[in-house]
Amino acid sequence: METLQNLAMGLSVATDPMNLLYCVIGVVFGIIIGALPGLGPSAGIAILLPLTFGTEPVAGIIMLAGIYYGAMYGGSITSILINVPGDASAVMTTLDGHPLAKQGRAGQALGMAAFASIIGGTACVIMFMFLAPALAEFAITFGPPEYFALMVLGLTTIGGMTGKFPAKGYMSALIGLFIATIGLDLVQGIPRFTFGTYELYEGIDFIPVAMGLFGIAELLVIGEEGEKIKFSKKDLSWRKQLPTKEDWKYSAPHIARGTGIGFLIGMLPGAGATIASFISYGVGKKVSKRGDKFGTGVIEGVAAPESANNAASIGAMVPLLTLGIPGSGSTAVMLGALMMFGLSPGPLLFTNNPDFVWGLIGSMYIGNFLLLVLALLAVPLFVKVLNVSSPVLNAVVMGFILIGAYSLNNSMFDVGLTIMFGVLGFFMKKLGFPATPMVLALVLGALLETSLRQSLIISNGNPAIFFTRPISGTILAIAILAVSWPFIKKIIDRMRKSGKPSVGEGLK
Amino acid sequence: MRMANRITSIIIFLFGLAVFIGAQKLDYILKGIPGPGFLPRWVAVLIMVLALVPFFKSFTKYEVEEGQPFNSSEFKNAGIIIGSAVAVMLLTKLLGLSLAIGLMAGAIAKFTGPTSWKKVIAITVVTPIAAYILFDTVLGVPLPTGIFGF
């Protein structure tokens, strides 16, 4: 009952005309950014963050959330129409989406992507609504050692899972932690690694870093010219996008399964929407009666990954809002934004700022509905935007990034930092270093150091406190397991290989 | 990729070493609790240790199939975009941020791909005006002005 009352309050906050406007802006930009090959939700949120400066926190986060789930759907547009995924989480959609378009069913494929995204998203908002407050209530008992352990877990899992090579992910996270130590020390008040530059005394803000690593670096690696999308308006009219009864019959179980998979995986740090869509597609292929036809253009091959990636985007909000631990690059940027708004994400957010949390939840319902309307009615318009050439797009986005960086503190120093991190991000991308762990470590760095110090003050300098408290001990054990898992797996594989009799021996 | 990984590992190792040396100047433990040098010192040690992993792996079968990470056309485009952005930093005092951004947008549009002069001029004019309206007028961020007063 209390949940429903809170939801009613949240809906009233979300339907405030200004909040509604920010929701529309977020969803529209999200769809466009998701559809533009190269620019993912992290880049989109980082680039558009300056638009939230000076707004009410709830309006700002509603817009950022709108960008996030709008981008999840937007990625499917180019996946289906030109076989180029807008972002990594839309890769699986190309497998059946584009063959469907080739069969003349682009409209239905886009329609199913929209419906699957919206159903997945909305169902997860319901799960979020009931799960998040319960988790927040549990997390209220957490002290500094538990928070330290949580942050270590977040960093190790994201560091180990986001790149091809875990060592590079961990290095990225550690460099992010180092950047977080730049500035005045919180306890002693002495400058660290500032080299006499007074702009560095307050530390390096996460926004120039995120804008550089996610925004500029993406632009630097985007190719010169993409394939133009050719379509007839009739093919993409809203009537053509409505899936048939048969489409629904095949897709419904995949949407339900994808939603569950997406929500669970979205909550895990580091896993995110891309892995969710891969697993959902893989499981769907295995259990489907038409599994052998996956990849040739079956509608459930679009429904499975699309429901999962939108579900994951909502699932990722659970650890972000209840524990203050983001699970992906996009939510890491959102965490930074929340801190910028003066809010402390974590269990107390639900008790101290209920209008904010429930306003966001209410906006997710409205945002998902808006997404459906926009997806059905405005696809031809979005496709026109996508046909803008890369040089023009790069020019406009770059201009926006630099002015956005300036507007953070009205300082050209931040513009310089953004450019510098853009160059760093370019080389990181090329050399296989994931940027997400660096941004996450930068956002969490100050909190991690503070909770480490507070914990050691509580224990009179005894580091055993992290292992003797049951929750922090368990979380740290999971973190250690996550780091050492590749080695353990190798040992297990070797033992299996050496212990397993060969076929010939088995026959004897 | 093999050579690129080796060079990167050495650079990151040296970076870790520099952080470690810098952290030596800060208190490690202060009245029984970690001082300002505690975290940087441990971060530096871990960076140095981890930097060795790709370095040593590059001598094994690791990443044999990995291709060349860089190609010249990408460098050209990246150079134009970054060069134009650096030019904004240098020209802002003289021309103001809006105008410098307009020129940067025009340069990127013209030199990173085949864009007609008509479009280039449109972007050079429209981008700063749109940015000015959005940031200065709507969001209330005063943008630096130059010799032309805007």
Chai-1 contact restraints between the chains, C-beta under 6 A:
chainA,res_idxA,chainB,res_idxB,connection_type,confidence,min_distance_angstrom,max_distance_angstrom,comment,restraint_id
A,G54,B,L139,contact,1.0,0.0,6.0,A-B,restraint_1
A,A167,B,L50,contact,1.0,0.0,6.0,A-B,restraint_2
A,A167,B,V53,contact,1.0,0.0,6.0,A-B,restraint_3
A,Y170,B,L50,contact,1.0,0.0,6.0,A-B,restraint_4
A,M171,B,L50,contact,1.0,0.0,6.0,A-B,restraint_5
A,L174,B,V43,contact,1.0,0.0,6.0,A-B,restraint_6
A,L174,B,L46,contact,1.0,0.0,6.0,A-B,restraint_7
A,L174,B,I47,contact,1.0,0.0,6.0,A-B,restraint_8
A,L177,B,V43,contact,1.0,0.0,6.0,A-B,restraint_9
A,F178,B,V19,contact,1.0,0.0,6.0,A-B,restraint_10
A,F178,B,V43,contact,1.0,0.0,6.0,A-B,restraint_11
A,T181,B,L39,contact,1.0,0.0,6.0,A-B,restraint_12
A,T181,B,P40,contact,1.0,0.0,6.0,A-B,restraint_13
A,D185,B,P36,contact,1.0,0.0,6.0,A-B,restraint_14
A,Q188,B,P36,contact,1.0,0.0,6.0,A-B,restraint_15
A,R192,B,P36,contact,1.0,0.0,6.0,A-B,restraint_16
A,F193,B,G22,contact,1.0,0.0,6.0,A-B,restraint_17
A,L220,B,A78,contact,1.0,0.0,6.0,A-B,restraint_18
A,L220,B,I81,contact,1.0,0.0,6.0,A-B,restraint_19
A,E224,B,G113,contact,1.0,0.0,6.0,A-B,restraint_20
A,S390,B,G113,contact,1.0,0.0,6.0,A-B,restraint_21
A,P391,B,A109,contact,1.0,0.0,6.0,A-B,restraint_22
A,P391,B,T112,contact,1.0,0.0,6.0,A-B,restraint_23
A,P391,B,G113,contact,1.0,0.0,6.0,A-B,restraint_24
A,P391,B,T115,contact,1.0,0.0,6.0,A-B,restraint_25
A,V392,B,A109,contact,1.0,0.0,6.0,A-B,restraint_26
A,N394,B,I108,contact,1.0,0.0,6.0,A-B,restraint_27
A,N394,B,T112,contact,1.0,0.0,6.0,A-B,restraint_28
A,A395,B,A105,contact,1.0,0.0,6.0,A-B,restraint_29
A,A395,B,I108,contact,1.0,0.0,6.0,A-B,restraint_30
A,A395,B,A109,contact,1.0,0.0,6.0,A-B,restraint_31
A,A395,B,I123,contact,1.0,0.0,6.0,A-B,restraint_32
A,V396,B,T127,contact,1.0,0.0,6.0,A-B,restraint_33
A,M398,B,I108,contact,1.0,0.0,6.0,A-B,restraint_34
A,G399,B,I101,contact,1.0,0.0,6.0,A-B,restraint_35
A,G399,B,A105,contact,1.0,0.0,6.0,A-B,restraint_36
A,G399,B,T127,contact,1.0,0.0,6.0,A-B,restraint_37
A,G399,B,A131,contact,1.0,0.0,6.0,A-B,restraint_38
A,L402,B,V88,contact,1.0,0.0,6.0,A-B,restraint_39
A,I403,B,A131,contact,1.0,0.0,6.0,A-B,restraint_40
A,I403,B,F135,contact,1.0,0.0,6.0,A-B,restraint_41
A,S407,B,F135,contact,1.0,0.0,6.0,A-B,restraint_42
A,S407,B,V141,contact,1.0,0.0,6.0,A-B,restraint_43
A,G416,B,M89,contact,1.0,0.0,6.0,A-B,restraint_44
A,I419,B,A85,contact,1.0,0.0,6.0,A-B,restraint_45
A,V423,B,I82,contact,1.0,0.0,6.0,A-B,restraint_46
A,F426,B,A78,contact,1.0,0.0,6.0,A-B,restraint_47
A,K430,B,P69,contact,1.0,0.0,6.0,A-B,restraint_48
A,K430,B,F70,contact,1.0,0.0,6.0,A-B,restraint_49
A,L431,B,A4,contact,1.0,0.0,6.0,A-B,restraint_50
A,L431,B,T8,contact,1.0,0.0,6.0,A-B,restraint_51
A,L431,B,P69,contact,1.0,0.0,6.0,A-B,restraint_52
A,E449,B,L39,contact,1.0,0.0,6.0,A-B,restraint_53
A,R453,B,I33,contact,1.0,0.0,6.0,A-B,restraint_54
A,R453,B,P34,contact,1.0,0.0,6.0,A-B,restraint_55
A,L456,B,I33,contact,1.0,0.0,6.0,A-B,restraint_56
A,I457,B,I33,contact,1.0,0.0,6.0,A-B,restraint_57
A,G461,B,G32,contact,1.0,0.0,6.0,A-B,restraint_58
